[in-house]
Amino acid sequence: HATLMSSFSHDDDGPPIDKQDQHIMHEDTLTSHPPSQSSSSSSSLSSPSSSTLSPLQRRHHHHAAIADASKFYNYFGIPKSGQLPVLYSSKYNISFLGLEKMHPFDSCKYAHIALRLHESREVVYDHMVEIENMPTHEMLREVHTKEYLESLEQKETVARIMEFPLCLVAPFFITKWRILEPMLYATSGSILAAYIAFQKGWAINLGGGFHHCGSNTGAGFCPYSDITLSIRHIRKQLQKKINVMIIDLDAHQGNGHEQDKITFEDKDTFILDMYNQ
């Protein structure tokens, strides 16, 4: 799996993000603590309707929302000057004492892709955006139910999702460290890629694309719904109505994000799923 994000148009609630807006993603706004989401959710509830604002007020409101969003997204990683919108971390890769080689899922394919890009000189390592932090529990709760996240603390659940029976006999802290945490870092990459794509027009996360996971269930090596998390966070942080199209080219049906569309009654997300083709 990999996740490609692209953004081609913006609605009329504010101007598109241009080069003048890109200065907001810099190291000064990064803190050592995860950003609180309560401020952005409360501000969106109290924000005046765009129809009641003058053009100048709308532009100011738009830039304020972008500045607040940058603080949220800088938690995941900060693009540096000269880097391309290609996101990767060595922490994506899953190693399980060498036993991962017994599994049909190539759990280190992210490193293989990054190495191929680097050796071809198309995107060298220094030009990739590094993912620094995993999503917090609060960020995951934007999509996932409390019950589902609690179920991921049980080795039986992880063994079923990852189709890896050895999880049943390994100490859970190893399973969490070697399997769930790499998946969380890849989820961070997808969340941040959505924001970078909104700024630059495109972004690629070399991991993620966990299309079998929904808000209350996981399957098929997909424990976190990174696609829906990306969509809901970008709308929440930018306080904008954003239309989204998911183009799913995996051989299997993306039943996770499709179920999320139904669960959240999302009429602004459109899905083109090419499974079995």
C-alpha positions as CSV (number, residue, x, y, z in Angstrom):
1,H,0.0,0.0,0.0
2,A,0.9,3.6,-0.5
3,T,-1.1,6.8,-0.4
4,L,-1.1,9.4,-3.0
5,M,-2.8,12.7,-2.2
6,S,-3.6,15.4,-4.7
7,S,-5.5,18.7,-4.5
8,F,-6.6,20.5,-7.6
9,S,-9.2,23.1,-6.5
10,H,-10.4,25.0,-3.6
11,D,-13.9,26.2,-2.6
12,D,-15.0,29.8,-2.3
13,D,-14.5,30.1,1.5
14,G,-11.1,31.5,1.1
15,P,-8.1,31.8,-1.3
16,P,-6.0,28.8,-2.3
17,I,-2.9,28.3,-0.3
18,D,0.0,29.9,-2.2
19,K,3.6,30.5,-1.6
20,Q,2.8,33.3,0.7
21,D,1.0,30.9,3.0
22,Q,3.7,28.2,3.0
23,H,5.9,30.0,5.6
24,I,3.5,28.8,8.3
25,M,5.1,25.3,8.4
26,H,8.4,26.1,10.1
27,E,10.2,24.8,13.2
28,D,9.1,27.7,15.4
29,T,5.6,26.3,15.7
30,L,6.7,22.7,16.7
31,T,6.4,21.8,20.3
32,S,7.4,18.7,22.2
33,H,3.8,18.0,23.1
34,P,0.9,16.8,20.9
35,P,-1.4,19.7,19.9
36,S,-4.7,20.0,21.5
37,Q,-7.7,19.6,19.2
38,S,-10.2,21.2,21.5
39,S,-9.2,24.7,20.4
40,S,-9.9,24.0,16.7
41,S,-13.1,22.2,17.3
42,S,-14.4,25.0,19.5
43,S,-13.4,27.7,17.1
44,S,-15.1,26.0,14.3
45,L,-18.3,25.9,16.3
46,S,-18.1,29.6,17.2
47,S,-16.9,30.8,13.8
48,P,-19.2,33.1,11.9
49,S,-20.7,31.9,8.7
50,S,-18.6,32.8,5.7
51,S,-21.7,34.5,4.1
52,T,-21.8,37.1,6.9
53,L,-18.1,38.1,6.5
54,S,-16.6,40.7,4.2
55,P,-14.0,39.5,1.7
56,L,-11.2,40.9,4.0
57,Q,-12.7,39.2,7.0
58,R,-13.0,35.9,5.1
59,R,-9.4,36.1,4.1
60,H,-8.3,36.9,7.7
61,H,-10.4,34.0,9.0
62,H,-8.9,31.7,6.3
63,H,-5.3,32.6,7.2
64,A,-6.1,32.1,10.9
65,A,-7.4,28.6,10.2
66,I,-4.3,27.8,8.2
67,A,-2.0,29.0,11.0
68,D,-3.9,26.9,13.6
69,A,-3.8,23.9,11.2
70,S,0.0,24.2,10.8
71,K,0.5,23.8,14.6
72,F,-1.5,20.6,14.4
73,Y,0.3,19.1,11.4
74,N,3.8,20.1,12.4
75,Y,3.4,17.6,15.2
76,F,3.7,14.8,12.6
77,G,6.7,16.2,10.8
78,I,8.0,19.5,9.3
79,P,8.9,19.7,5.6
80,K,12.2,21.4,5.1
81,S,13.4,23.6,2.4
82,G,14.2,21.7,-0.8
83,Q,12.3,18.6,0.2
84,L,9.7,17.0,-2.1
85,P,6.2,16.1,-0.8
86,V,7.2,12.5,-0.5
87,L,6.7,11.2,3.1
88,Y,8.6,8.3,4.6
89,S,10.1,7.1,7.9
90,S,12.2,4.0,8.6
91,K,9.8,3.5,11.5
92,Y,7.2,2.3,8.9
93,N,9.0,-1.0,8.5
94,I,7.9,-4.0,10.6
95,S,10.4,-6.5,11.9
96,F,9.4,-9.3,14.3
97,L,12.6,-11.0,15.3
98,G,13.0,-12.2,11.7
99,L,9.7,-14.1,11.8
100,E,8.0,-11.5,9.6
101,K,9.7,-13.3,6.6
102,M,7.2,-16.1,7.1
103,H,4.3,-13.8,6.4
104,P,3.1,-13.1,2.8
105,F,3.0,-9.3,3.5
106,D,6.3,-7.7,2.8
107,S,6.6,-5.7,6.0
108,C,9.8,-3.9,4.9
109,K,8.6,-2.9,1.4
110,Y,8.5,0.8,2.5
111,A,12.3,0.7,2.9
112,H,12.7,-1.1,-0.4
113,I,10.6,1.6,-2.2
114,A,12.6,4.4,-0.5
115,L,15.9,2.8,-1.4
116,R,14.8,2.4,-5.0
117,L,13.9,6.1,-5.2
118,H,17.1,7.1,-3.5
119,E,19.4,4.9,-5.8
120,S,17.6,6.2,-8.9
121,R,18.3,9.7,-7.7
122,E,14.6,10.6,-8.4
123,V,14.0,11.3,-4.7
124,V,17.0,11.0,-2.4
125,Y,16.5,10.4,1.3
126,D,17.3,14.0,2.3
127,H,14.5,15.2,0.0
128,M,11.9,13.0,1.7
129,V,9.7,14.4,4.5
130,E,10.5,12.5,7.7
131,I,7.6,11.5,9.9
132,E,8.4,12.1,13.6
133,N,5.4,11.2,15.8
134,M,2.5,8.8,16.0
135,P,-1.1,10.0,16.3
136,T,-2.3,10.4,19.8
137,H,-5.3,8.6,21.1
138,E,-7.3,11.7,20.9
139,M,-6.4,12.1,17.2
140,L,-7.4,8.5,16.5
141,R,-10.8,9.0,18.2
142,E,-11.7,11.4,15.5
143,V,-12.6,8.3,13.5
144,H,-12.2,5.2,15.7
145,T,-14.5,4.1,18.4
146,K,-13.3,3.7,22.0
147,E,-14.2,0.1,21.9
148,Y,-12.2,-0.6,18.8
149,L,-9.1,1.1,20.1
150,E,-9.4,-0.9,23.3
151,S,-9.7,-4.1,21.3
152,L,-6.2,-3.3,19.7
153,E,-4.8,-3.9,23.2
154,Q,-5.7,-7.6,22.9
155,K,-3.3,-9.9,21.1
156,E,-6.1,-11.9,19.6
157,T,-7.4,-8.8,17.8
158,V,-4.0,-7.9,16.3
159,A,-3.4,-11.6,15.3
160,R,-6.7,-11.6,13.4
161,I,-6.1,-8.2,11.7
162,M,-2.5,-9.0,10.7
163,E,-3.2,-12.7,9.9
164,F,-0.2,-13.5,12.0
165,P,-0.8,-16.2,14.6
166,L,2.6,-15.7,16.3
167,C,1.1,-12.6,17.8
168,L,-0.9,-14.9,20.1
169,V,2.3,-16.3,21.7
170,A,4.5,-13.2,21.7
171,P,4.4,-10.8,24.7
172,F,2.0,-8.0,23.7
173,F,4.6,-5.2,24.3
174,I,6.6,-6.7,21.4
175,T,3.5,-6.9,19.2
176,K,2.7,-3.3,20.0
177,W,6.3,-2.1,19.5
178,R,7.0,-4.1,16.3
179,I,3.6,-4.1,14.5
180,L,1.1,-1.5,15.8
181,E,3.6,1.4,16.2
182,P,5.0,1.1,12.7
183,M,1.4,1.2,11.4
184,L,0.8,4.3,13.5
185,Y,3.8,6.1,12.0
186,A,2.5,5.3,8.5
187,T,-0.9,6.6,9.6
188,S,0.8,9.9,10.6
189,G,2.3,10.0,7.1
190,S,-1.1,9.8,5.5
191,I,-2.6,12.5,7.8
192,L,0.3,14.9,7.0
193,A,0.3,14.1,3.3
194,A,-3.3,15.4,3.0
195,Y,-2.3,18.7,4.4
196,I,0.9,19.0,2.2
197,A,-1.2,18.1,-0.8
198,F,-3.6,20.9,0.0
199,Q,-0.7,23.3,0.0
200,K,1.4,22.0,-2.9
201,G,-1.1,20.2,-5.1
202,W,0.2,16.6,-4.5
203,A,1.9,14.4,-1.9
204,I,2.8,10.8,-1.6
205,N,3.1,8.8,1.6
206,L,5.2,5.7,1.0
207,G,3.1,3.8,3.6
208,G,-0.5,3.8,4.6
209,G,-3.5,3.1,2.4
210,F,-5.0,0.8,5.1
211,H,-8.3,0.5,3.1
212,H,-9.7,-2.6,5.0
213,C,-9.9,-0.7,8.3
214,G,-13.0,1.3,9.3
215,S,-14.0,3.2,12.4
216,N,-14.9,0.1,14.4
217,T,-13.1,-2.8,12.8
218,G,-9.8,-3.8,11.2
219,A,-8.8,-6.5,8.8
220,G,-6.3,-7.5,6.0
221,F,-3.2,-6.0,7.6
222,C,-5.0,-2.7,8.2
223,P,-5.4,-1.8,11.9
224,Y,-5.9,2.0,11.5
225,S,-8.2,3.9,9.1
226,D,-5.6,6.3,7.9
227,I,-7.6,7.3,4.8
228,T,-10.7,8.4,6.8
229,L,-8.5,10.0,9.4
230,S,-6.8,12.1,6.7
231,I,-10.1,13.3,5.4
232,R,-11.7,14.1,8.6
233,H,-8.7,15.9,10.1
234,I,-8.1,18.1,7.0
235,R,-11.7,19.2,7.0
236,K,-11.7,19.8,10.8
237,Q,-8.4,21.7,10.9
238,L,-9.0,23.9,7.8
239,Q,-12.7,24.4,8.8
240,K,-13.6,24.0,5.1
241,K,-16.0,22.0,3.0
242,I,-13.6,19.9,1.0
243,N,-14.7,17.4,-1.6
244,V,-12.6,14.2,-1.7
245,M,-12.2,11.4,-4.2
246,I,-10.7,8.1,-3.2
247,I,-9.2,6.2,-6.1
248,D,-8.5,2.7,-4.8
249,L,-6.3,0.6,-7.1
250,D,-5.7,-2.3,-4.8
251,A,-6.8,-5.8,-6.0
252,H,-9.2,-6.1,-3.1
253,Q,-12.2,-4.0,-2.2
254,G,-11.6,-1.0,0.1
255,N,-14.4,-2.0,2.4
256,G,-13.0,0.0,5.3
257,H,-13.1,3.5,3.9
258,E,-16.4,2.5,2.1
259,Q,-18.0,1.6,5.4
260,D,-16.7,4.8,7.0
261,K,-18.4,6.8,4.2
262,I,-21.7,5.2,5.3
263,T,-21.0,5.5,9.1
264,F,-20.2,9.2,8.9
265,E,-22.9,9.9,6.2
266,D,-20.1,11.6,4.2
267,K,-21.7,13.0,1.1
268,D,-18.6,14.9,0.1
269,T,-16.4,11.9,-0.4
270,F,-16.5,10.0,-3.7
271,I,-15.0,6.5,-4.2
272,L,-13.7,4.9,-7.4
273,D,-12.7,1.3,-6.4
274,M,-11.0,-0.8,-9.0
275,Y,-10.9,-4.1,-7.1
276,N,-10.9,-7.4,-9.0
277,Q,-10.0,-5.6,-12.3
